[in-house]
Amino acid sequence: MRRVPGRTDHVVVVGAGLSGLACALHLLGAGRRVTVVERDGGPGGRAGRVRLGGYQVDTGPTVLTMPHLADEAFAAVGDSLPRRVELTALHPAYRACFADGSSLDVHTDGEAMEAEVRRFAGPAEAAGYRRLRQWLERLYRAQMRRFIDTNFDSPFQLLHPDLARLAALGGFGRLDGRIGRFLSDDRLRRVFSFQALYAGVAPARALAAYAVIAYMDTVAGVWFPKGGMHAIPRAMADAAADAGADLRWAAEVSTLERSAGRVHAVRLASGERIPCDAVVLTCELPTAYRLLGREPRRPARLRHSPSAVILHAGTDRTWPHLAHHTISFGAAWERTFEELTRTGELMGDPSLLITRPTTHDPGLAPPGGHLHYVLAPCPNTTVGPAAAAWSDLGPRYRDRLVAELERRGLEGFGDGVREELLVTPLDWTAQGHAAGSPFSVSHTFAQTGPFRPRNLVRGVENVVLAGCGTTPGVGVPTVLISGKLAAARVTGGTGRHAVRARASQTAVPAPATPTPAGADDPS
């Protein structure tokens, strides 16, 4: 593995999102002096926090999977996630509601989910689910260490026995078709393939290997942190400060001072100059490349994932059929992905994620209040309406969403809203997200693994990238890994052995134990 040459005693980490904070903790654990600079007034990045009256709103991710990856970062400095944050396992992880009026509780416990599938779709589908779960576990085992939790310096690193194992599992087939080998019920197939949207690819075109996201969501477990998802970066920042990090808030980077192919100082917009031996940039790729004064040459332009409209609504009521996470599927499916990724139209029959964090933490709302987070995927600004168009389109689309929610059983939703915040591609663009998408670069084959933008940039030997635009990709688990991988570029080691020794003393659940290699696999 290539690493940053020369001295790396003092590292400046630009950005205090999940990747930047994970990187800082791993660097601190390896004995580096760390300064974190963040343009916002506190930690979080995408996982930020906004107050709407008496409501405390998470502005980013709502789903926590693979919490042991966050605990690895805490363990690097002798701390632990459970010491800092109270986690609640969600049962069910999701509730899936369908256009025909049926609903399914998605359990991560195998026996509970098998029983639910049997109730929902009969014994043949329950047996198919059991085989699917085994396949997902084996897929995770084949991918995690070799293709996700690793620094790539060359595509030739793919030439490993694990690649043959992944191929034998059908990982290079199409996701929709592979899921269909186990499940014939169209509704169930959606539950285990909608995650492709996180990767920015329609299930019919996504590699089956991306089912590893479904493993994280439907097998490994889903948790909710007390205080909301923002509690995670807040706790990471506190742990970093206790371990000696210098945290600078409201500190925007203006330039990197370079000579002889190295950055020697980070200069802030305030004029302050911070000398350093290495830099980790966790900002958006366009911002990182602007600071570096160069953009890597690629055979084709980067493609970005679809965007999203999010309605944060503080209400005076709620609806009993909602779970903590509810996926409300429209009747349309293939057409929806065509609209999002090809034609650039707003979903005619939307599938929505509705999160109600006050289900498990009423303190996020004033007495008698409830929080609802409604996410509607939409085309990014390259494929669909331009960012500026959302100035007029946003309010109209908000009203369409409210009407659709009421049609789907949330009667009186509009009248119940007391505080609200609408976020559209116009806002994502203003925050610096390329193509107006908070989900960054999509996970097409040509933008995955060693073909994704590297976390080392040619021509600048002591700068490392981290975050969802680089290795390994989009999502809370992967950006936490990204921070660890960036730290390894600086320190020259993964730190896995030390992390495991300390993490084993914590109570954070590890992923489900994979099925033994000899287990039956019908793929």
C-alpha positions as CSV (number, residue, x, y, z in Angstrom):
1,M,0.0,0.0,0.0
2,R,1.3,3.4,-0.9
3,R,1.5,5.9,1.9
4,V,2.4,9.5,2.4
5,P,6.2,9.8,2.4
6,G,8.3,11.9,4.7
7,R,7.3,13.4,8.0
8,T,3.6,13.1,9.1
9,D,3.8,14.3,12.7
10,H,1.1,17.0,12.3
11,V,-1.9,16.4,10.2
12,V,-4.6,18.9,9.3
13,V,-8.0,17.3,8.6
14,V,-10.3,19.5,6.6
15,G,-13.9,18.8,7.4
16,A,-15.5,17.4,10.6
17,G,-18.1,15.1,9.0
18,L,-18.1,11.4,9.8
19,S,-15.1,10.6,7.5
20,G,-13.0,13.5,8.8
21,L,-13.7,12.6,12.5
22,A,-13.1,8.9,11.9
23,C,-9.8,9.8,10.2
24,A,-8.8,12.2,13.1
25,L,-9.5,9.5,15.7
26,H,-7.4,6.9,13.9
27,L,-4.6,9.4,13.4
28,L,-4.7,10.3,17.1
29,G,-4.5,6.7,18.0
30,A,-1.4,6.3,15.9
31,G,0.3,9.1,17.7
32,R,-0.2,12.0,15.3
33,R,-0.9,15.5,16.3
34,V,-4.2,16.5,14.6
35,T,-5.9,19.8,13.8
36,V,-9.5,19.6,12.4
37,V,-10.8,22.6,10.6
38,E,-14.5,22.8,9.8
39,R,-16.3,25.6,7.9
40,D,-19.5,25.1,9.9
41,G,-20.0,26.1,13.5
42,G,-19.7,22.5,14.8
43,P,-19.2,18.9,13.7
44,G,-21.4,16.7,11.5
45,G,-21.0,17.7,7.9
46,R,-23.9,15.9,6.1
47,A,-24.9,14.5,9.5
48,G,-25.8,18.0,10.8
49,R,-28.4,19.4,13.1
50,V,-31.0,22.2,12.7
51,R,-33.4,23.5,15.3
52,L,-36.9,24.3,14.1
53,G,-38.6,26.0,17.0
54,G,-38.6,23.2,19.7
55,Y,-37.7,20.5,17.1
56,Q,-34.2,19.1,16.7
57,V,-33.8,17.9,13.2
58,D,-31.1,15.6,11.7
59,T,-30.2,17.1,8.3
60,G,-28.5,14.0,6.9
61,P,-28.6,10.2,7.3
62,T,-31.3,8.7,9.4
63,V,-30.2,5.0,9.3
64,L,-27.3,3.7,11.4
65,T,-25.9,0.3,10.3
66,M,-22.7,-1.4,11.1
67,P,-22.1,0.6,14.4
68,H,-18.9,-1.4,15.0
69,L,-17.2,0.7,12.3
70,A,-17.9,3.8,14.4
71,D,-16.7,2.0,17.4
72,E,-13.4,1.2,15.7
73,A,-12.7,4.9,15.5
74,F,-13.5,5.4,19.2
75,A,-11.4,2.4,20.1
76,A,-8.4,3.9,18.3
77,V,-8.1,6.3,21.2
78,G,-9.1,3.9,23.9
79,D,-12.7,5.1,23.9
80,S,-15.9,3.4,22.9
81,L,-19.2,4.2,21.1
82,P,-21.4,2.8,23.9
83,R,-19.6,5.0,26.4
84,R,-20.5,8.1,24.4
85,V,-23.9,7.3,22.7
86,E,-26.9,5.2,23.7
87,L,-28.0,3.0,20.8
88,T,-31.4,1.3,20.4
89,A,-31.7,-1.6,18.0
90,L,-34.8,-1.1,15.8
91,H,-37.3,-3.9,15.6
92,P,-38.5,-3.8,12.9
93,A,-35.7,-2.1,11.0
94,Y,-38.2,-0.9,8.4
95,R,-41.8,-1.2,7.6
96,A,-42.5,-1.5,3.9
97,C,-45.9,-0.4,2.7
98,F,-47.1,-1.2,-0.8
99,A,-49.6,0.4,-3.2
100,D,-51.9,-2.6,-2.9
101,G,-52.4,-1.9,0.8
102,S,-50.2,-4.7,2.1
103,S,-47.3,-4.1,4.5
104,L,-44.3,-6.0,5.7
105,D,-42.1,-5.5,8.8
106,V,-38.4,-6.0,7.8
107,H,-36.6,-7.7,10.7
108,T,-32.9,-8.2,10.8
109,D,-33.3,-11.3,13.0
110,G,-33.4,-14.3,10.6
111,E,-36.1,-16.3,12.3
112,A,-38.4,-13.3,12.9
113,M,-38.0,-12.2,9.2
114,E,-38.6,-15.7,7.9
115,A,-41.9,-15.9,9.9
116,E,-42.9,-12.4,8.6
117,V,-42.2,-13.4,5.0
118,R,-44.2,-16.6,5.5
119,R,-47.1,-14.6,6.8
120,F,-46.8,-12.0,4.0
121,A,-46.2,-14.2,1.0
122,G,-46.3,-17.9,2.0
123,P,-43.9,-20.8,2.7
124,A,-42.1,-20.9,-0.7
125,E,-41.1,-17.2,-0.3
126,A,-40.0,-17.8,3.3
127,A,-37.7,-20.6,2.1
128,G,-36.4,-18.3,-0.7
129,Y,-35.7,-15.6,2.0
130,R,-33.7,-18.1,4.0
131,R,-31.5,-18.9,1.0
132,L,-31.2,-15.2,0.1
133,R,-30.0,-14.4,3.6
134,Q,-27.3,-17.0,3.4
135,W,-26.2,-15.6,0.0
136,L,-26.1,-12.0,1.4
137,E,-23.9,-13.2,4.3
138,R,-21.5,-14.9,1.9
139,L,-21.5,-11.9,-0.4
140,Y,-20.6,-9.7,2.6
141,R,-17.7,-12.0,3.6
142,A,-16.4,-12.1,0.0
143,Q,-16.4,-8.3,-0.4
144,M,-15.7,-6.6,2.9
145,R,-12.0,-7.1,3.5
146,R,-10.8,-7.3,-0.1
147,F,-13.0,-4.8,-2.0
148,I,-14.5,-2.4,0.6
149,D,-12.2,-2.1,3.6
150,T,-9.0,-1.6,1.5
151,N,-6.9,1.0,-0.1
152,F,-6.5,0.5,-3.9
153,D,-3.4,1.5,-5.7
154,S,-4.1,-0.5,-8.9
155,P,-6.9,-2.5,-10.5
156,F,-4.5,-5.5,-10.4
157,Q,-5.3,-5.7,-6.6
158,L,-8.6,-7.2,-7.8
159,L,-6.8,-10.3,-9.0
160,H,-7.2,-12.3,-5.8
161,P,-9.1,-15.5,-4.9
162,D,-11.8,-13.4,-3.4
163,L,-12.6,-12.1,-6.8
164,A,-13.3,-15.6,-8.0
165,R,-15.5,-16.2,-4.9
166,L,-17.4,-13.0,-5.7
167,A,-17.9,-14.1,-9.3
168,A,-19.0,-17.6,-8.2
169,L,-21.6,-16.0,-6.0
170,G,-23.0,-14.1,-9.0
171,G,-21.7,-10.7,-7.9
172,F,-21.1,-9.6,-11.4
173,G,-24.6,-10.4,-12.6
174,R,-27.5,-7.9,-12.3
175,L,-28.9,-7.2,-8.9
176,D,-32.6,-7.5,-9.8
177,G,-32.1,-10.8,-11.6
178,R,-30.0,-12.2,-8.8
179,I,-32.6,-11.3,-6.1
180,G,-35.2,-12.8,-8.4
181,R,-33.5,-16.2,-8.1
182,F,-34.5,-16.3,-4.5
183,L,-37.8,-14.4,-4.4
184,S,-40.6,-14.3,-6.9
185,D,-42.9,-11.9,-5.1
186,D,-42.3,-8.5,-6.7
187,R,-42.9,-6.7,-3.4
188,L,-40.3,-8.7,-1.6
189,R,-37.8,-8.2,-4.4
190,R,-38.2,-4.4,-4.0
191,V,-37.4,-4.7,-0.3
192,F,-34.0,-6.3,-1.1
193,S,-33.1,-4.2,-4.1
194,F,-34.3,-0.6,-3.5
195,Q,-30.9,-0.1,-1.8
196,A,-29.4,0.2,-5.3
197,L,-30.7,3.8,-5.2
198,Y,-28.0,4.5,-2.5
199,A,-25.5,3.5,-5.1
200,G,-27.1,5.7,-7.8
201,V,-27.9,2.8,-10.1
202,A,-31.3,1.1,-11.0
203,P,-31.6,-2.5,-9.7
204,A,-32.0,-3.8,-13.3
205,R,-28.6,-2.3,-14.1
206,A,-26.7,-2.5,-10.8
207,L,-24.2,-5.2,-10.1
208,A,-25.5,-7.9,-7.8
209,A,-22.4,-7.2,-5.7
210,Y,-24.3,-4.1,-4.5
211,A,-26.6,-6.4,-2.5
212,V,-24.0,-6.0,0.2
213,I,-25.9,-2.8,1.0
214,A,-29.1,-4.9,1.6
215,Y,-27.0,-7.1,3.9
216,M,-26.2,-4.0,6.0
217,D,-29.8,-2.9,6.1
218,T,-31.6,-6.2,6.4
219,V,-29.2,-8.6,8.1
220,A,-26.5,-6.8,10.1
221,G,-29.0,-4.7,12.0
222,V,-30.3,-1.1,12.2
223,W,-29.8,1.2,15.2
224,F,-31.0,4.6,16.4
225,P,-28.7,6.8,18.5
226,K,-30.4,8.7,21.4
227,G,-30.3,12.3,20.3
228,G,-30.5,11.5,16.7
229,M,-27.9,10.7,14.1
230,H,-26.1,13.9,14.9
231,A,-25.2,12.4,18.2
232,I,-22.6,10.2,16.4
233,P,-20.4,13.0,15.0
234,R,-20.9,15.1,18.1
235,A,-19.6,12.2,20.3
236,M,-16.7,11.6,17.8
237,A,-15.7,15.2,18.1
238,D,-15.8,15.1,21.9
239,A,-13.6,11.9,21.9
240,A,-11.1,13.6,19.5
241,A,-10.9,16.6,21.7
242,D,-10.3,14.5,24.8
243,A,-7.6,12.7,22.9
244,G,-5.8,15.9,22.1
245,A,-7.2,17.1,18.8
246,D,-7.3,20.8,18.1
247,L,-10.8,21.4,16.7
248,R,-11.5,24.7,14.8
249,W,-15.1,25.6,14.1
250,A,-16.2,28.2,11.6
251,A,-12.8,27.8,9.9
252,E,-13.0,27.7,6.2
253,V,-9.9,26.7,4.2
254,S,-9.0,29.2,1.4
255,T,-5.7,27.9,0.1
256,L,-3.1,25.2,0.5
257,E,0.5,26.4,0.5
258,R,2.6,24.1,-1.6
259,S,6.2,23.7,-2.8
260,A,8.2,20.8,-4.2
261,G,5.0,18.7,-4.5
262,R,4.0,18.9,-0.8
263,V,1.6,21.0,1.1
264,H,3.4,22.8,4.0
265,A,0.5,24.9,5.4
266,V,-3.3,25.3,5.3
267,R,-4.4,28.9,5.2
268,L,-7.9,29.8,6.5
269,A,-10.3,32.4,5.1
270,S,-9.6,34.4,8.3
271,G,-5.9,34.7,7.2
272,E,-4.6,32.2,9.8
273,R,-1.9,29.9,8.6
274,I,-1.6,26.4,10.0
275,P,1.7,24.7,9.2
276,C,1.4,20.9,8.8
277,D,3.2,17.8,7.5
278,A,0.1,16.3,5.8
279,V,-3.4,17.1,4.9
280,V,-6.6,15.0,4.7
281,L,-9.4,16.7,2.6
282,T,-12.9,15.4,3.3
283,C,-14.7,18.2,1.5
284,E,-16.6,17.6,-1.7
285,L,-14.5,16.4,-4.6
286,P,-14.9,19.7,-6.7
287,T,-13.8,21.7,-3.6
288,A,-10.9,19.3,-2.9
289,Y,-9.7,19.5,-6.5
290,R,-10.0,23.3,-6.5
291,L,-7.8,23.6,-3.4
292,L,-5.3,21.2,-5.0
293,G,-5.3,23.1,-8.3
294,R,-5.7,19.9,-10.3
295,E,-8.3,17.3,-11.2
296,P,-7.3,13.8,-12.1
297,R,-7.8,12.9,-15.7
298,R,-10.4,10.2,-16.3
299,P,-11.6,8.6,-19.6
300,A,-15.1,9.8,-18.9
301,R,-16.8,12.5,-16.8
302,L,-17.9,11.4,-13.3
303,R,-21.6,10.4,-13.1
304,H,-23.5,11.4,-9.9
305,S,-26.3,9.7,-8.1
306,P,-29.8,11.0,-8.1
307,S,-30.6,13.7,-5.6
308,A,-33.4,14.0,-3.1
309,V,-36.1,16.4,-1.8
310,I,-36.4,16.2,1.9
311,L,-39.3,17.6,3.9
312,H,-38.5,18.0,7.6
313,A,-41.8,18.4,9.4
314,G,-42.4,19.0,13.0
315,T,-46.1,18.1,13.6
316,D,-48.6,18.1,16.4
317,R,-49.7,14.6,15.5
318,T,-48.5,11.3,14.1
319,W,-50.0,8.2,12.5
320,P,-49.9,4.8,14.2
321,H,-49.1,2.7,11.1
322,L,-45.7,4.4,10.8
323,A,-42.7,2.6,12.2
324,H,-39.4,4.4,13.0
325,H,-38.5,3.9,9.3
326,T,-41.3,3.4,6.8
327,I,-40.7,2.8,3.1
328,S,-43.9,3.7,1.1
329,F,-43.6,2.2,-2.3
330,G,-45.6,3.5,-5.2
331,A,-47.0,1.1,-7.7
332,A,-44.4,2.1,-10.3
333,W,-40.9,0.6,-10.1
334,E,-38.9,0.3,-13.3
335,R,-40.4,3.6,-14.5
336,T,-39.4,5.3,-11.3
337,F,-35.7,4.5,-11.8
338,E,-36.0,5.6,-15.5
339,E,-37.3,8.9,-14.3
340,L,-34.6,9.3,-11.7
341,T,-31.6,8.3,-13.7
342,R,-32.4,8.8,-17.4
343,T,-35.4,11.0,-18.3
344,G,-34.9,13.4,-15.5
345,E,-38.5,13.7,-14.6
346,L,-39.9,13.9,-11.1
347,M,-41.3,10.6,-9.9
348,G,-44.9,10.2,-11.2
349,D,-45.7,7.5,-8.6
350,P,-43.1,8.1,-5.9
351,S,-41.5,5.7,-3.5
352,L,-40.7,7.6,-0.2
353,L,-38.7,7.0,3.0
354,I,-40.6,8.4,6.0
355,T,-38.6,8.5,9.2
356,R,-40.1,9.3,12.6
357,P,-37.2,9.7,15.0
358,T,-39.5,10.7,17.9
359,T,-40.6,7.1,17.9
360,H,-37.6,6.3,20.1
361,D,-36.6,9.7,21.3
362,P,-39.6,12.0,22.1
363,G,-37.1,14.6,23.4
364,L,-36.3,15.6,19.8
365,A,-39.7,17.4,19.7
366,P,-41.5,19.7,22.2
367,P,-44.2,18.0,24.4
368,G,-46.9,16.5,22.2
369,G,-44.9,17.0,19.1
370,H,-43.5,14.6,16.5
371,L,-40.8,14.7,13.9
372,H,-41.2,13.3,10.4
373,Y,-38.5,13.2,7.8
374,V,-39.8,12.6,4.3
375,L,-37.3,11.8,1.6
376,A,-38.3,11.7,-2.0
377,P,-35.6,10.8,-4.5
378,C,-35.4,13.1,-7.5
379,P,-33.1,13.5,-10.5
380,N,-29.8,15.3,-10.0
381,T,-29.3,18.7,-11.7
382,T,-27.3,17.1,-14.6
383,V,-30.2,14.8,-15.6
384,G,-33.2,16.7,-14.3
385,P,-34.2,20.3,-13.5
386,A,-31.4,22.8,-13.0
387,A,-30.7,23.9,-9.4
388,A,-32.2,27.4,-10.0
389,A,-35.5,25.8,-11.2
390,W,-36.1,24.4,-7.8
391,S,-36.6,27.9,-6.4
392,D,-40.2,27.8,-7.9
393,L,-40.5,24.0,-8.3
394,G,-39.7,23.3,-4.6
395,P,-42.8,24.7,-3.0
396,R,-45.0,23.2,-5.6
397,Y,-43.4,19.8,-5.2
398,R,-43.7,20.1,-1.4
399,D,-47.5,20.5,-1.8
400,R,-47.5,17.4,-4.1
401,L,-45.7,15.4,-1.5
402,V,-48.1,16.4,1.3
403,A,-51.1,15.5,-0.9
404,E,-49.5,12.1,-1.7
405,L,-48.8,11.4,2.0
406,E,-52.4,12.2,2.9
407,R,-53.6,9.9,0.1
408,R,-51.4,7.1,1.5
409,G,-53.0,7.3,4.9
410,L,-51.4,10.3,6.7
411,E,-54.7,12.2,6.9
412,G,-54.3,15.7,8.1
413,F,-50.5,15.8,7.5
414,G,-50.6,19.3,6.1
415,D,-52.7,20.7,8.8
416,G,-50.6,19.1,11.5
417,V,-47.3,20.7,10.4
418,R,-46.1,23.3,13.0
419,E,-42.5,23.7,11.8
420,E,-40.9,22.7,8.5
421,L,-37.8,22.8,6.4
422,L,-37.7,21.9,2.7
423,V,-34.4,20.9,1.2
424,T,-34.1,20.6,-2.6
425,P,-31.2,20.2,-5.2
426,L,-31.0,24.0,-5.0
427,D,-29.9,23.7,-1.4
428,W,-27.5,20.8,-2.0
429,T,-25.9,22.9,-4.8
430,A,-25.5,25.8,-2.5
431,Q,-23.7,23.5,0.0
432,G,-21.2,22.6,-2.8
433,H,-22.6,19.2,-3.7
434,A,-21.8,18.4,-7.4
435,A,-24.9,17.9,-9.6
436,G,-27.0,19.0,-6.7
437,S,-26.8,15.5,-5.2
438,P,-25.9,14.8,-1.5
439,F,-25.2,11.2,-2.6
440,S,-22.0,12.1,-4.6
441,V,-20.5,10.0,-7.3
442,S,-22.6,7.0,-8.3
443,H,-21.4,3.4,-8.0
444,T,-21.3,2.4,-11.6
445,F,-18.7,-0.3,-12.3
446,A,-16.4,2.3,-13.7
447,Q,-16.7,4.3,-10.5
448,T,-16.3,1.5,-7.9
449,G,-13.3,0.0,-6.1
450,P,-10.0,0.8,-7.9
451,F,-11.9,2.8,-10.5
452,R,-13.4,5.2,-8.1
453,P,-11.6,8.5,-7.5
454,R,-8.5,7.5,-5.5
455,N,-7.7,8.9,-2.1
456,L,-4.2,9.8,-3.2
457,V,-3.8,12.5,-5.8
458,R,-0.9,12.5,-8.2
459,G,1.5,15.4,-8.0
460,V,0.8,16.2,-4.3
461,E,2.5,13.6,-2.2
462,N,1.2,14.4,1.3
463,V,-2.5,15.0,0.6
464,V,-5.1,12.3,1.1
465,L,-8.8,12.4,0.3
466,A,-11.7,11.0,2.4
467,G,-15.4,11.0,2.2
468,C,-18.2,9.6,0.0
469,G,-16.7,10.7,-3.3
470,T,-13.6,8.6,-2.9
471,T,-12.8,5.1,-1.7
472,P,-14.9,3.1,-0.8
473,G,-18.1,5.2,-1.4
474,V,-21.4,6.5,-0.2
475,G,-23.2,5.7,3.1
476,V,-22.4,6.0,6.8
477,P,-20.5,2.7,7.0
478,T,-18.4,3.4,4.0
479,V,-17.5,7.0,4.9
480,L,-16.4,5.7,8.3
481,I,-14.2,3.2,6.5
482,S,-13.0,6.0,4.2
483,G,-11.7,8.0,7.2
484,K,-9.8,4.9,8.4
485,L,-8.3,4.2,5.0
486,A,-7.2,7.9,4.7
487,A,-5.5,7.6,8.1
488,A,-3.8,4.4,7.0
489,R,-2.3,6.3,4.0
490,V,-0.7,8.6,6.5
491,T,0.4,6.1,9.1
492,G,1.3,3.2,6.8
493,G,-0.9,0.7,8.7
494,T,-4.5,-0.3,9.0
495,G,-4.5,-0.5,12.8
496,R,-6.9,-3.5,12.6
497,H,-5.2,-5.5,15.3
498,A,-5.1,-2.8,17.9
499,V,-8.6,-1.7,17.1
500,R,-10.0,-5.3,17.4
501,A,-8.2,-5.8,20.8
502,R,-9.9,-2.7,22.2
503,A,-13.2,-3.0,20.4
504,S,-13.7,-6.5,21.8
505,Q,-14.2,-4.9,25.2
506,T,-17.2,-2.9,24.0
507,A,-20.8,-3.9,23.6
508,V,-21.3,-2.7,20.0
509,P,-22.8,-5.5,17.9
510,A,-20.7,-7.0,15.1
511,P,-22.3,-8.0,11.8
512,A,-24.1,-11.3,11.6
513,T,-21.8,-14.3,11.5
514,P,-21.5,-15.4,7.8
515,T,-22.7,-18.8,6.8
516,P,-19.8,-21.3,6.5
517,A,-18.3,-21.5,3.1
518,G,-19.6,-25.0,2.6
519,A,-23.2,-24.0,3.2
520,D,-25.8,-24.6,0.5
521,D,-25.9,-21.8,-2.1
522,P,-28.4,-22.1,-4.9
523,S,-26.8,-19.2,-6.9
